[in-house]
């Protein structure tokens, strides 16, 4: 039996995007994000974070730092009643400074690889799922993967988005409220 998922970008959607956040000490939730995750979970969505982490390819931090941050995030959310089904990250960048990450992969959004891999591993109903992101590339990845609804949120740094697209909602909390309260 399959179930829907809420696929979520991390920086700018769950946490405030301070630019290449790689340490738990620098992690700060977007207001209302944890409550929104609880609501999605209660509505039956598996919660899956899909995040580009080009800071690895740029040499700003390494993959163990990403894993340590994600371990802390899982633990903190679990203490608040939220269970993450998966966290997928892409460390690649075509013009990376760290040679082993310099590639054109299928996981860096807007490519759908992270979504498709986690959907297969978790038995996710993509057509019944949601994708939340603060960049056009997040929405494009959701659409390319066949996610039923992809939602563009305003980023905490700048409500203007790439390609002139206007965000549908100001935050994850606003989006979840509107989508679940219909």
PEMOFEN-V274101 format. One record per helix or strand of 3 or more residues. SS is the DSSP state (@ for helix, = for strand). FROM is the first residue (numbers start at 1). LEN is the number of residues. Records with the same first field share a line. If there is no record, write none. Layout:
# PEMOFEN-V274101
SS: FROM-LEN  FROM-LEN
This chain:
# PEMOFEN-V274101
=: 5-4  46-7  86-5  130-4  149-5
@: 24-3  33-10  54-4  63-17  99-3  113-10  126-3  136-10  162-3  172-9
